[in-house]
Amino acid sequence: MNGGLRARASAHSWIAVSLLGVLALLVPLYDAWDDVTTLSWGVTATAVENAPLVLLALGLVWGGVWLRRRDWADAYTATVAKWTVGITAVLAGLYALVVVLQLWAMRALKPLVLALDGVVFGAALAFGVGVYSARQRIARDDLARSREEYRTLTDDVLDTSEVATFILDEEFDVVWVNEAVAEYFGTERADVVGRHKPALVEESIAARFEEPSAFRERVLETYAPDAGAAEFECHLLGGPEREERWLKHSSQPIESGLYAGGRIEHYTDVTAVKRRERELDLRERKLRELYEAISDASLTFEEQVDALIGVGRELLDADYGSFARIDADADAYHVEVAQSEAGDVAAGETLPLAETHCRHTVAAERTIQFGTRPLDVAEKAYGTDAGFESYVGTPVYADGTLYGTLCFLDRAEADAFDDWQLTMVELMGSWIGYELERTQLLEARRRDLREEEAKFEEFVDSVDDYAILTLDEGGHVTSWNPGAARIKGYEQSEIVGEHFSVFYPEERVEAGIPESLLAEAAETGQANDEGWRVRQDGTRFWADVTIAARHDADGAHVGYTKVVEDMTEQRERERELEHERERLEFMNRILRHNILNGLNLVGARTDILEDRIDDPESREHVETISRRADDLSSLIGTMRTFMDAVVNESEHETYPVSLRAELEAAVARVADSHPAAVFETHDLPDAEATVVGDDLVSEVLENVLENAVVHNDAETPRVEVWVTETTCAVDADAASGDARTGGQLDDGAETAERDALCVHVADNGPGIPDEEKASVLRKGVSELSEPGNGFGLYLVTEMMAAYGGAVDVRDADPGGPEEGAAFELVFPRAE
C-alpha cells in the first residue's frame, strides 16, 4: 500500500515544483504592492526591482511542467522535486529565524520581504541542484543497467557457448570465464576467476596438453605488450574431469570498454574436424600401405598377404586377422597367413570350418560383418580360449572358384564397419584372388619354361652340326655349344662375355649388320642372314644365321638365341651343280630341238612315203622306220624328264601324291595299250593316303606295269597289283619330311625308319633268274645300248631313290607251279 502511494507521489512530484513556483511568485507580487501602496513607488520602478524574482518564480512553475514532459522515470522526477522543496524549506527555515530576530530587534516587516526573496533565489538554485542530481543518478543507473545487460549477455549467451572463453583485464587477471572452460579444462570457475592467467598457465593449464612446453610458449607470447591476434591448434589430453579434445586457440586484445588493454581468449572444440582429418589421413596412409604391399616385387606372396592383414588390423582395430584356404567338403579351415598379438591360431594350423565365423561367409558367398555377435551366431573361438564378438570376412575366389576367406576379428563389441572399411577388405580379398590366379599361371608357365629349357639345353649340347649360342640383350655371348666350338673355333671359356660382332668381317661390322640383326630380332621376333663369317683363326666360312629373341615367363625380353650353320661346302657344291646344270641344259636343248626335231621330220616323211608306196616289202620298211622314230621320240621325252628330275642331284622338289589315284590311272593307261592283258587290283590304300613323289610317279608305275606285259610270254598276260604297309630307311632329312634325292643313301649317313607304302606288281611271265635279279636293277648307263634294253627299269630305280624309297624284284610265286616276277616299289609316306 505504502509502495503504491510512493509510486503515485513520485509520478506527481513535478506538481510540487510548479506549486512552489507559484508560491514563490507571491513574494515579488507582494513586494510590488507594498512598494506602490506604502512607499509610493512608481509601478515601473517596483516592476524593475521585482522582475528577477518574478522570472525565477515563473521558472520554477515552468520547471515543474518541464519535468512532466521529460521521459524520465518517476524516481528521477521525484529526486528533482525533493531537492527543490528540501533546499527551499531549509532556506525558508534559516530566513525565518533571521526575520524573527530582526522583527524583535527592529520592529519592521521589510526584512521579511528580503528573506522571502532569498528563499525564491534558493528555490531556483535548489531546482538546478535537483536536476543535476537526477542526471547523475540517471547516468549511474544507465551504467549499472549496461553492466547488468552485459552480465546477462555473457551469462545467457557466452556462458552457454560451446567455445571456452577467458576474459582478461589489462593485468591479464581472469575476470570472467564461461561454463565451457570448466567443462574443457576440468576445473571449477571459482578456481579460475581472479587468478593471474600467465601463472595459471604455468601452474596447471599447460600440463593438461599433449605438448605442455609448446602450449605454454605459444600462450605466453600472446601476453607480450605488443601482441596482436593469435591462433593455433592444441591437443588437450583426457583426464578424470575432462575429455580428450582438439582445441583451436584464438585470442585478441580488447581495444575498448571496461577491460580495454586486456585479452579475450577462445578455445573452439575442433575434435570432430581433427578426427575426420585423421580418418582421411588414415585412409590415405592405408591405401598407400596397401599399394606398397601389393607392388613390392621383393616380397613373397605370403609376405604381401601378411602386410595386407597388418593394414586391415590397424584399419579395423582388430585383434586377429587371417587368410585361410577353405575345403568345404572336408569341413577344413587351413590357415595360411595369420596375425594376432594374443598368440591365437597361427599359420599352418587347420580348424574345423564349422568352428569359425567364416562358415557364414562361405555360405553367403559375399562379404559379411557384425559389430556385435548376433544371437543366432554361436561364439567361435578359432582355437583360442576366448571367443570373438565382432567380425568381418570376405570370400576369396581364384579362377572363378572359392579358394578361401580373408577375415578380421575382435574380442570386443564394435560399431558396424563403414562402407569404406568394407570396401578395403573386399579390395584386399580381390587382390589376393587375382594374385593367386596370376601366381598359379606364372608357376605353370615357369614349369613349362623350365622343362622346355631343359629339353633345349639337352638338345643344344647334343648338336654338333650347328653352332647354337645365346646372347644377352646387348649381344654378348652367354652360352656356347660344342657345334659352335667346332664351327667357329672358340672354346667356351674364350668367347663367353665377348660381343658377337667378333664373328663378322670388318666391312660388315662397319656397315652395322650385327646391330641391325639384333634390332630386327627384337622387333619381329626373328632375323635371318646369310653371308661370310670369321673363325677364330681368321679364315672365313659361308654361314646361314638365324637370331631369335628370347623372353622369360613374364614375357620380358632377356636376350637372343643364335643358330649358325656352316654352308661353305654346300655353297661350293651348289656352284658346281649350277655349272653342271648349265651343261645339262645345253644337252637338253640339243635333245629337244636338234635330235627331236630331226626325228619329227623323219616321222613326217615316212608318213608321206607310206601313203605313196604300194609295194608290201617297201611299206614294211617304212613302217619300221616310223615305229623306230616314234620309239626314239618317246625315249628322248623320257630322257628329258629324267634329266630334269634326278641327274646329278639337281634341284628337284617332291610333294605329297595320292598313290591310289596315280596307280589306278597308270593301270588304266597300260590296260588301254594292251587289251589282251588282264589287270587285277586289290588292297589299294585310301585316296587320302599320300606318298613322296612328283610328276614322274605315273611314269614310274607305267614302266613297271608295261614291263610286266611286254616281257610276258603267256597266252594271256596277267598282272596283279596290290599295296601293303611297310617301313623304309631314309636319311634324317627325309624322316623330317624333306625327301632325299639323287641316288642311294651314302655310307655312314644318319638314317631313320619311316612309314611307307609298298606297291606290288606281279605277272605270270617267264620270271627272272635269281642270278639276274640284282643286275636287272643295277644295270649301268653303258649297258643301255638301245631302247627297251632295261632303260625303263633304270629310270624306275633312279626315281625311287630320288623319292627316298626303294625298288626290288622277286619271284611272283616262290616255290609254286607258276613262274613270273614281282616288282616291289616302296614309297615313303608323305607327312
C-alpha positions in Angstrom: 0.0 0.0 0.0 2.8 2.4 1.0 4.6 1.4 -2.1 1.7 2.4 -4.2 1.3 5.8 -2.6 5.0 6.5 -3.0 4.8 5.5 -6.7 1.8 7.8 -7.2 3.6 10.6 -5.3 6.7 10.1 -7.4 4.6 10.3 -10.6 3.1 13.7 -9.5 6.2 15.2 -7.9 6.5 17.7 -10.7 3.4 19.4 -9.3 5.3 20.2 -6.1 7.9 22.1 -8.1 5.3 24.1 -10.1 3.3 24.8 -6.9 6.5 26.0 -5.2 7.0 28.4 -8.1 3.5 29.7 -7.7 4.1 30.4 -4.0 7.4 32.0 -4.9 5.6 34.3 -7.4 3.6 35.7 -4.5 6.7 37.2 -2.9 7.6 39.6 -5.7 3.9 40.4 -6.2 3.5 41.3 -2.5 6.7 43.3 -2.6 5.5 45.3 -5.6 2.1 46.0 -3.9 3.9 47.1 -0.8 6.2 49.4 -2.7 3.4 51.1 -4.5 1.0 51.4 -1.6 3.3 52.0 1.3 6.4 53.6 -0.2 4.5 55.3 -3.0 6.9 53.9 -5.7 6.0 54.0 -9.2 4.9 50.9 -10.9 7.8 50.9 -13.3 10.3 51.2 -10.5 8.8 48.4 -8.5 8.4 46.2 -11.6 12.1 46.6 -12.5 13.0 45.8 -8.9 10.9 42.6 -8.7 11.4 41.4 -12.3 14.2 38.9 -11.4 12.1 37.3 -8.6 9.1 37.1 -10.9 11.2 35.4 -13.6 12.7 33.0 -11.1 9.2 32.1 -9.8 7.9 31.6 -13.2 10.9 29.5 -14.0 10.0 27.2 -11.1 6.4 26.9 -12.5 7.8 26.1 -15.9 10.4 23.7 -14.4 7.6 21.6 -12.9 5.9 21.5 -16.3 9.3 20.6 -17.9 9.8 17.7 -15.6 6.3 16.5 -16.6 7.3 16.5 -20.2 10.6 14.6 -19.7 10.6 10.8 -20.4 12.4 10.3 -17.1 11.4 7.6 -14.7 9.2 8.9 -11.8 12.1 8.3 -9.4 14.3 10.8 -11.2 11.4 13.5 -11.3 10.9 12.9 -7.6 14.6 13.4 -7.0 14.4 16.9 -8.6 11.3 17.7 -6.5 12.9 16.5 -3.3 16.0 18.6 -3.9 13.9 21.7 -4.9 11.4 21.5 -2.0 14.0 20.4 0.5 16.5 23.2 -0.1 13.7 25.7 -0.3 12.4 24.5 3.1 15.9 24.7 4.7 16.4 28.2 3.3 13.0 29.3 4.4 13.7 28.0 7.9 17.0 29.9 8.1 15.5 33.1 6.8 12.5 32.7 9.2 15.0 32.7 12.1 16.7 35.8 10.7 13.3 37.5 10.3 12.2 36.7 13.8 15.4 38.1 15.1 15.0 41.3 13.0 11.4 41.8 14.0 12.3 41.5 17.6 15.1 44.0 17.2 13.8 46.4 14.6 10.1 46.1 14.9 9.8 46.3 11.0 8.4 44.0 8.2 10.9 44.8 5.4 13.4 42.1 6.4 10.7 39.6 5.9 10.5 40.6 2.2 14.2 40.4 1.9 14.2 37.0 3.4 11.5 35.8 1.1 13.5 37.0 -1.8 16.4 34.9 -0.7 14.1 31.9 -0.4 13.0 32.4 -4.0 16.6 32.6 -5.2 17.3 29.5 -3.1 14.3 27.6 -4.6 15.6 28.3 -8.1 19.0 27.2 -7.1 17.6 24.1 -5.4 15.8 23.2 -8.7 19.1 23.3 -10.6 20.8 21.2 -8.0 17.9 18.7 -8.1 18.2 18.5 -11.9 21.9 17.9 -11.7 21.4 15.2 -9.1 18.8 13.5 -11.2 21.0 13.5 -14.2 23.9 12.0 -12.2 21.6 9.3 -10.9 20.4 8.6 -14.4 24.0 8.2 -15.6 24.8 5.8 -12.7 21.6 3.8 -13.3 22.4 3.6 -17.0 25.9 2.4 -16.2 24.6 -0.1 -13.8 21.9 -1.2 -16.3 24.6 -1.6 -19.0 26.7 -3.7 -16.7 23.7 -5.8 -15.8 22.8 -6.2 -19.5 26.5 -7.2 -20.3 26.5 -9.6 -17.4 23.2 -11.0 -18.6 24.6 -11.3 -22.2 27.7 -13.2 -21.0 25.6 -15.4 -18.7 22.9 -16.1 -21.2 24.9 -16.3 -24.4 28.7 -16.8 -23.8 28.2 -18.9 -20.8 26.1 -21.4 -22.8 28.5 -21.3 -25.7 30.5 -24.4 -26.7 33.5 -22.2 -27.2 35.6 -21.9 -24.0 36.2 -18.2 -23.3 38.5 -16.4 -21.0 38.2 -12.6 -20.4 41.4 -10.9 -19.0 41.8 -7.4 -17.7 44.8 -5.2 -18.5 46.8 -7.0 -15.9 45.9 -10.3 -17.5 43.9 -11.4 -14.5 40.9 -13.6 -15.3 37.7 -11.5 -14.8 35.3 -14.0 -16.4 35.1 -17.5 -17.9 32.2 -19.4 -19.3 30.9 -22.9 -18.4 32.8 -24.4 -21.4 36.1 -23.6 -19.7 35.1 -25.7 -16.7 34.0 -28.5 -19.0 37.0 -28.5 -21.3 39.8 -27.9 -18.7 38.2 -29.9 -15.9 38.3 -27.0 -13.3 35.8 -25.0 -11.3 35.1 -21.5 -12.5 35.7 -20.1 -9.0 39.2 -21.6 -9.1 40.0 -19.6 -12.3 38.3 -16.2 -11.9 40.6 -13.7 -10.2 43.7 -15.7 -11.0 46.6 -14.3 -12.9 46.3 -16.1 -16.3 50.1 -16.4 -17.0 50.6 -18.0 -13.6 47.5 -20.2 -14.2 49.0 -21.4 -17.5 52.4 -22.2 -15.9 50.9 -23.9 -12.8 48.1 -26.1 -14.2 46.7 -25.5 -17.6 49.8 -26.3 -19.7 50.2 -29.7 -18.1 46.8 -30.7 -19.5 48.1 -30.6 -23.1 50.0 -33.1 -25.2 52.9 -30.7 -25.7 53.0 -28.6 -22.5 56.1 -26.6 -23.4 54.9 -25.7 -26.9 51.4 -24.7 -25.5 53.0 -22.6 -22.7 55.3 -20.8 -25.1 52.5 -20.0 -27.6 50.1 -18.7 -25.0 52.6 -16.6 -23.0 53.7 -15.0 -26.3 50.1 -13.5 -26.5 50.7 -11.6 -23.2 53.5 -9.5 -24.6 52.8 -5.8 -24.7 52.6 -5.6 -28.5 50.9 -9.0 -29.0 48.2 -9.0 -31.6 45.7 -11.7 -32.6 46.9 -15.3 -32.3 45.6 -18.6 -33.5 46.9 -22.2 -33.1 45.7 -25.7 -32.5 46.5 -27.8 -29.4 45.7 -31.3 -28.2 44.1 -31.4 -24.8 44.6 -34.8 -23.1 41.8 -36.6 -21.4 41.6 -36.8 -17.6 39.4 -37.6 -14.6 37.3 -34.5 -15.1 37.7 -33.8 -18.8 37.6 -35.5 -22.2 40.3 -35.6 -24.8 39.8 -32.8 -27.3 41.5 -30.9 -30.1 41.1 -27.2 -29.4 41.7 -24.2 -31.6 43.1 -21.3 -29.6 42.0 -17.8 -30.9 42.8 -14.7 -28.9 43.0 -10.9 -29.5 43.5 -7.8 -27.4 40.4 -5.9 -26.1 40.6 -2.4 -27.7 37.9 -0.6 -25.6 35.4 -0.9 -22.9 35.7 -1.8 -19.2 38.6 -4.3 -19.9 40.5 -2.3 -22.5 44.1 -3.4 -22.6 43.2 -7.0 -21.6 42.6 -10.0 -23.9 39.8 -12.3 -24.8 40.7 -16.0 -25.5 38.5 -18.5 -27.2 39.1 -22.3 -27.3 37.0 -23.9 -30.0 36.5 -27.6 -30.0 37.7 -28.9 -33.4 37.8 -32.6 -32.3 35.3 -33.7 -35.0 37.3 -31.9 -37.7 40.6 -33.4 -36.5 39.0 -36.9 -36.2 37.8 -36.5 -39.8 41.2 -35.3 -40.9 42.8 -38.2 -39.1 40.4 -40.6 -40.6 41.2 -39.2 -44.1 44.9 -39.4 -43.3 44.4 -42.9 -42.1 42.6 -43.9 -45.3 45.3 -42.3 -47.4 48.0 -44.0 -45.4 46.3 -47.3 -45.6 45.8 -47.0 -49.3 49.4 -46.1 -49.6 50.5 -49.1 -47.4 48.1 -51.3 -49.4 49.7 -50.2 -52.7 53.2 -50.6 -51.3 52.4 -54.1 -50.1 51.0 -55.3 -53.4 53.6 -53.6 -55.6 56.7 -54.6 -53.7 58.2 -57.2 -56.0 60.8 -58.2 -53.4 58.1 -59.7 -51.1 56.8 -63.2 -51.5 53.1 -63.8 -51.8 52.7 -64.8 -48.2 54.7 -61.7 -47.1 52.4 -59.5 -49.2 49.3 -61.1 -47.7 50.8 -60.7 -44.2 51.4 -57.0 -44.9 47.7 -56.6 -46.1 46.5 -58.3 -42.9 48.6 -55.8 -40.9 47.0 -52.9 -42.8 43.5 -54.4 -42.2 44.0 -55.0 -38.5 45.1 -51.4 -37.9 42.3 -50.1 -40.1 39.6 -52.1 -38.3 41.3 -52.1 -34.9 41.0 -55.9 -34.9 42.7 -58.3 -32.5 43.1 -61.0 -35.1 43.4 -61.3 -38.9 43.9 -64.3 -41.1 43.8 -65.6 -44.7 42.7 -69.3 -44.9 42.1 -71.9 -47.6 38.7 -73.5 -47.4 38.0 -77.1 -48.1 34.2 -77.1 -47.7 33.9 -80.8 -48.5 36.3 -81.8 -45.7 34.9 -79.0 -43.4 38.5 -77.8 -43.1 39.8 -74.3 -42.5 43.5 -74.2 -43.4 45.2 -71.1 -42.0 47.9 -69.9 -44.5 48.7 -66.4 -43.1 47.6 -65.1 -39.6 48.4 -62.2 -37.3 47.4 -61.8 -33.6 49.0 -60.2 -30.6 47.4 -62.8 -28.2 49.1 -65.8 -29.7 45.9 -67.1 -31.3 45.7 -69.7 -34.1 48.8 -69.4 -36.3 49.6 -70.1 -40.0 49.8 -73.7 -40.8 47.1 -74.8 -38.4 43.9 -76.4 -39.5 40.5 -75.9 -37.8 37.0 -77.3 -38.5 35.2 -74.8 -40.7 32.1 -75.2 -38.6 34.0 -73.7 -35.6 34.7 -70.4 -37.4 32.6 -67.4 -38.3 33.9 -67.8 -41.8 31.4 -70.5 -42.5 28.8 -67.8 -42.7 30.9 -66.0 -45.3 31.3 -69.2 -47.3 27.5 -69.9 -47.1 26.6 -66.3 -48.1 29.3 -66.1 -50.9 29.7 -62.4 -50.1 31.3 -60.1 -47.5 29.5 -60.2 -44.1 30.1 -58.4 -40.9 28.7 -57.9 -37.4 29.9 -55.4 -34.8 28.1 -57.3 -32.1 27.7 -61.0 -32.4 24.1 -61.8 -33.3 22.2 -64.1 -31.0 21.8 -66.7 -33.8 25.6 -66.8 -34.3 27.4 -69.0 -31.8 30.6 -67.9 -30.2 33.6 -69.0 -32.3 37.0 -69.2 -30.5 39.1 -70.0 -33.6 41.1 -72.4 -31.5 41.5 -69.9 -28.6 40.2 -69.8 -25.0 38.1 -66.7 -25.6 35.6 -66.1 -28.4 35.4 -63.2 -30.8 32.4 -60.7 -30.8 33.0 -58.5 -33.9 33.8 -60.0 -37.3 34.2 -59.0 -41.0 35.1 -61.5 -43.7 35.1 -61.7 -47.4 35.4 -64.7 -49.8 38.5 -65.1 -52.0 38.0 -66.5 -55.4 40.7 -67.8 -57.7 39.8 -68.7 -61.3 36.1 -68.4 -60.5 36.3 -71.0 -57.7 36.1 -70.3 -53.9 39.7 -70.6 -52.6 39.3 -69.3 -49.1 38.4 -66.3 -46.9 40.1 -63.2 -45.5 38.7 -62.2 -42.1 39.3 -59.8 -39.2 38.0 -60.4 -35.7 38.0 -58.6 -32.3 37.0 -59.8 -28.8 35.2 -56.5 -28.0 31.9 -55.4 -29.5 32.3 -52.6 -32.0 30.3 -50.3 -34.1 29.3 -51.5 -37.5 32.2 -51.1 -40.0 31.5 -48.3 -42.6 31.3 -48.8 -46.3 34.9 -47.7 -46.9 36.3 -50.2 -44.4 34.3 -53.0 -46.1 35.4 -51.8 -49.5 39.0 -52.0 -48.3 38.5 -55.6 -47.1 36.9 -56.6 -50.4 39.8 -54.9 -52.3 42.3 -57.0 -50.3 40.3 -60.2 -51.0 40.1 -59.4 -54.7 43.8 -58.8 -54.9 44.6 -62.0 -53.1 42.4 -63.9 -55.6 43.9 -62.2 -58.6 47.4 -62.8 -57.3 46.6 -66.5 -56.7 45.4 -66.8 -60.2 48.5 -64.9 -61.5 50.8 -67.0 -59.3 49.3 -70.3 -60.5 49.5 -69.2 -64.1 53.1 -67.9 -63.7 54.2 -71.1 -61.9 52.7 -73.2 -64.7 54.5 -71.1 -67.3 57.7 -71.3 -65.4 57.4 -75.0 -65.0 56.8 -75.4 -68.7 59.6 -73.0 -69.5 62.0 -74.9 -67.2 61.0 -78.1 -69.0 61.5 -76.5 -72.4 64.8 -75.0 -71.4 66.0 -78.4 -70.1 65.0 -80.1 -73.3 66.6 -77.3 -75.3 69.8 -77.4 -73.4 69.9 -81.2 -73.8 69.3 -80.8 -77.5 71.9 -78.0 -77.8 74.5 -80.0 -76.0 73.9 -82.9 -78.4 74.1 -80.9 -81.6 77.4 -80.8 -83.3 76.5 -79.8 -86.8 75.1 -76.4 -85.8 76.6 -73.6 -83.7 73.9 -72.7 -81.1 74.7 -69.9 -78.7 72.8 -67.4 -76.5 73.3 -63.7 -76.3 72.2 -61.2 -73.7 70.2 -58.1 -74.6 73.4 -56.3 -75.6 74.6 -59.0 -77.9 77.3 -60.6 -75.6 77.7 -64.4 -75.7 76.3 -66.2 -72.6 76.4 -69.8 -73.7 78.3 -71.9 -76.2 77.6 -75.4 -77.5 80.1 -78.0 -79.0 78.9 -77.2 -82.5 79.8 -73.6 -82.0 83.2 -74.6 -80.9 83.7 -76.8 -83.9 82.4 -74.3 -86.5 83.8 -71.1 -85.1 87.0 -72.4 -83.4 86.5 -70.7 -80.0 86.3 -72.7 -76.7 83.5 -71.6 -74.3 85.9 -70.0 -71.8 87.4 -67.9 -74.6 84.2 -66.5 -76.1 81.6 -66.1 -73.3 81.2 -62.4 -72.5 82.5 -61.3 -75.9 80.3 -59.3 -78.3 79.0 -61.5 -81.1 80.3 -59.0 -83.7 83.7 -60.7 -83.5 82.2 -63.3 -85.9 81.6 -60.8 -88.6 84.1 -59.5 -91.2 85.3 -56.0 -90.6 83.4 -54.5 -93.5 80.1 -55.9 -92.2 80.7 -54.6 -88.7 81.4 -51.2 -90.1 78.1 -51.4 -92.0 76.2 -52.1 -88.7 75.0 -55.5 -89.7 75.2 -57.1 -86.2 73.3 -54.3 -84.6 70.6 -54.3 -87.3 70.1 -58.0 -87.0 69.6 -57.7 -83.2 67.2 -54.8 -83.7 65.2 -56.8 -86.3 65.0 -59.8 -84.0 63.9 -57.7 -81.0 61.2 -56.1 -83.1 59.9 -59.0 -85.2 61.0 -62.0 -83.1 63.5 -63.4 -85.6 66.1 -62.3 -88.1 67.8 -64.3 -90.8 71.0 -63.6 -92.6 73.4 -65.5 -95.0 76.9 -64.4 -95.6 80.6 -64.6 -94.7 81.7 -65.1 -91.1 85.1 -65.2 -89.5 86.5 -68.1 -87.4 89.0 -67.6 -84.5 91.9 -68.3 -86.8 90.8 -65.6 -89.3 89.5 -67.9 -92.0 86.1 -67.2 -93.5 83.2 -69.5 -93.9 79.7 -69.1 -95.5 77.0 -69.2 -92.8 73.3 -69.4 -92.6 72.3 -67.5 -89.4 69.1 -67.2 -87.5 68.7 -64.9 -84.5 65.6 -65.3 -82.4 64.5 -63.1 -79.4 64.2 -64.8 -76.1 61.7 -63.9 -73.4 61.2 -65.0 -69.8 58.0 -66.4 -68.2 56.6 -62.9 -67.7 57.2 -62.0 -71.4 60.2 -59.7 -70.7 62.9 -59.7 -73.4 66.0 -61.3 -71.9 68.3 -61.8 -74.9 68.7 -63.9 -78.1 69.3 -67.4 -79.4 71.6 -67.6 -82.4 71.8 -70.7 -84.7 74.6 -70.9 -87.3 75.0 -73.5 -90.0 78.3 -73.8 -91.9 77.2 -73.7 -95.6 80.6 -73.4 -97.1 80.8 -76.9 -98.7 77.1 -76.7 -99.7 77.8 -73.3 -101.4 80.7 -74.7 -103.3 78.7 -77.8 -104.3 75.8 -75.6 -105.4 78.2 -73.6 -107.6 79.4 -76.8 -109.1 75.9 -78.1 -109.6 74.9 -74.8 -111.2 77.7 -75.3 -113.7 76.6 -78.9 -114.3 73.1 -77.8 -114.8 74.2 -75.4 -117.4 75.9 -78.2 -119.3 72.8 -80.5 -118.9 70.6 -77.7 -120.1 72.7 -77.4 -123.2 72.3 -81.2 -123.8 68.6 -80.9 -123.1 68.3 -78.3 -125.7 70.2 -80.5 -128.2 67.8 -83.3 -127.4 64.7 -81.2 -127.6 65.5 -79.1 -130.6 68.0 -80.7 -132.8 67.5 -84.5 -132.4 63.8 -84.4 -131.6 63.1 -82.0 -134.4 65.1 -84.3 -136.8 63.1 -87.4 -135.6 59.8 -85.5 -136.1 60.9 -84.7 -139.6 61.8 -88.3 -140.2 58.4 -89.4 -138.9 56.6 -86.9 -141.1 58.5 -88.0 -144.2 57.8 -91.7 -143.5 54.1 -90.9 -143.2 54.2 -89.3 -146.6 56.2 -92.3 -148.1 53.8 -94.8 -146.5 50.9 -93.2 -148.4 52.8 -93.4 -151.7 54.3 -96.9 -151.6 52.3 -99.8 -152.8 55.0 -102.4 -152.5 54.3 -104.5 -149.3 58.0 -105.1 -148.6 58.9 -101.4 -149.0 55.8 -100.4 -146.9 57.1 -102.7 -144.1 60.5 -101.0 -144.2 58.8 -97.6 -144.0 56.6 -98.7 -141.1 59.7 -100.0 -139.3 61.4 -96.6 -139.8 58.3 -94.8 -138.5 58.0 -97.1 -135.5 61.6 -96.7 -134.5 61.3 -92.9 -134.9 58.4 -92.9 -132.5 60.3 -95.0 -130.1 63.2 -92.7 -130.2 61.0 -89.6 -129.7 59.4 -91.3 -126.7 62.8 -92.2 -125.4 64.0 -88.6 -125.8 61.0 -87.4 -123.8 61.7 -89.8 -121.0 65.4 -88.8 -121.0 64.4 -85.1 -120.9 62.2 -85.7 -117.9 64.8 -87.9 -116.2 67.5 -85.3 -116.6 65.2 -82.6 -115.2 64.4 -84.8 -112.2 67.4 -86.7 -110.9 70.7 -86.3 -112.8 73.5 -85.0 -110.6 71.1 -84.2 -107.7 69.5 -81.3 -109.4 67.1 -79.0 -107.5 64.2 -81.3 -107.6 61.2 -80.7 -105.3 58.9 -83.5 -104.2 55.4 -83.2 -102.8 52.6 -85.4 -101.5 51.0 -87.6 -104.2 47.8 -89.7 -103.8 49.2 -93.2 -104.5 45.8 -94.8 -105.2 44.9 -92.1 -107.8 48.2 -92.4 -109.6 48.1 -96.3 -109.5 44.6 -96.5 -110.9 45.4 -94.1 -113.7 48.6 -95.9 -114.6 46.8 -99.3 -114.7 44.0 -97.8 -116.9 46.5 -96.4 -119.4 48.6 -99.6 -119.7 45.4 -101.7 -120.0 44.2 -99.5 -122.9 47.5 -100.0 -124.6 47.4 -103.8 -124.1 43.8 -105.0 -124.5 44.8 -108.7 -124.4 46.3 -108.4 -120.9 44.3 -108.8 -117.7 44.9 -106.5 -114.8 43.7 -107.2 -111.2 44.0 -104.7 -108.4 43.1 -105.2 -104.7 44.0 -103.9 -101.2 44.6 -100.4 -102.6 45.1 -97.6 -100.0 42.6 -94.9 -99.3 42.5 -91.9 -101.6 43.8 -89.7 -98.7 47.0 -91.8 -98.3 49.8 -89.8 -99.9 53.4 -90.7 -100.6 56.6 -88.7 -101.5 56.5 -88.1 -105.3 56.3 -85.8 -108.3 55.1 -85.7 -111.9 57.1 -88.8 -112.8 55.3 -91.2 -110.3 52.8 -92.1 -113.1 55.7 -92.9 -115.5 57.5 -95.0 -112.8 54.3 -97.0 -112.3 53.6 -97.3 -116.1 57.2 -98.6 -116.7 56.8 -101.4 -114.2 53.3 -102.3 -115.5 54.5 -102.1 -119.1 57.4 -104.3 -118.3 55.1 -106.9 -116.8 53.1 -107.1 -120.0 55.8 -106.7 -122.7 58.2 -109.3 -121.3 55.3 -111.8 -120.6 55.2 -114.8 -123.0 51.9 -116.2 -121.6 49.0 -116.6 -123.9 47.0 -114.2 -121.7 49.3 -111.9 -119.8 48.0 -111.4 -116.2 49.2 -108.6 -114.0 48.2 -108.4 -110.3 48.6 -105.1 -108.4 48.1 -104.6 -104.6 49.5 -102.4 -101.8 50.8 -103.2 -98.3 52.0 -101.0 -95.4 55.7 -101.2 -94.5 58.7 -99.0 -93.5 61.8 -97.9 -95.2 65.2 -96.5 -94.2 65.6 -92.8 -95.1 68.1 -90.2 -94.1 67.4 -87.7 -91.3 66.1 -85.1 -93.7 63.7 -87.5 -95.2 62.5 -88.6 -91.8 61.6 -85.0 -91.0 59.7 -84.6 -94.3 62.4 -83.4 -96.7 63.0 -86.4 -99.0 66.5 -87.2 -100.1 67.0 -87.2 -103.9 69.7 -88.4 -106.2 70.8 -92.0 -105.7 71.3 -94.3 -102.8 72.0 -93.4 -99.2 75.6 -92.5 -98.5 77.6 -94.9 -96.4 77.6 -93.9 -92.8 74.7 -91.4 -93.3 72.3 -90.9 -90.4 69.1 -92.8 -91.2 65.7 -93.3 -89.7 62.8 -95.6 -90.2 59.8 -94.0 -91.8 56.3 -95.3 -92.6 55.9 -96.4 -96.2 53.5 -98.0 -98.8 54.7 -100.8 -100.9 53.2 -101.3 -104.5 53.4 -105.0 -105.6 53.3 -105.7 -109.4 53.3 -109.5 -110.1 53.0 -111.1 -113.6 52.6 -114.6 -115.0 55.5 -114.3 -117.4 58.8 -116.3 -117.6 60.2 -114.6 -114.5 63.8 -113.5 -113.9 66.5 -115.9 -112.8 67.8 -115.4 -109.3 71.4 -114.6 -110.6 70.0 -111.8 -112.8 67.6 -110.2 -110.4 70.1 -107.8 -108.8 71.8 -107.0 -112.2 68.5 -106.0 -113.7 68.1 -103.2 -111.2 71.8 -102.2 -111.1 72.3 -102.0 -114.8 74.6 -99.1 -115.7 74.1 -96.5 -118.4 76.8 -98.1 -120.5 74.6 -101.2 -120.7 71.6 -99.3 -122.1 72.6 -99.8 -125.7 69.2 -99.4 -127.1 65.6 -98.5 -126.1 63.9 -101.4 -124.3 67.2 -102.8 -123.1 66.4 -102.1 -119.4 66.2 -98.3 -119.6 62.7 -98.2 -118.1 63.8 -100.1 -115.0 66.9 -97.9 -114.7 64.5 -94.9 -114.7 62.4 -96.6 -112.1 65.4 -97.4 -109.8 66.7 -93.8 -110.0 63.4 -92.1 -109.4 62.5 -94.3 -106.4 65.9 -93.4 -105.0 65.0 -89.7 -105.6 61.8 -90.2 -103.6 63.8 -91.7 -100.7 62.2 -95.1 -101.4 63.4 -98.3 -102.9 62.7 -100.9 -105.7 63.1 -104.7 -105.5 62.3 -107.8 -107.6 61.4 -111.3 -106.5 59.6 -114.4 -107.8 55.9 -114.0 -108.2 55.1 -117.4 -106.7 58.2 -118.7 -104.9 58.3 -122.5 -105.0 55.0 -122.6 -106.7 53.9 -124.1 -110.1 53.6 -120.7 -111.7 56.5 -118.6 -112.8 56.6 -114.9 -113.1 58.3 -111.8 -111.5 57.0 -109.5 -108.8 58.4 -105.9 -108.5 58.0 -104.1 -105.2 58.1 -100.2 -105.2 58.4 -98.8 -101.7 57.2 -95.2 -101.4 57.8 -93.2 -98.1 54.6 -91.8 -96.8 54.3 -88.0 -97.0 53.8 -86.2 -93.8 
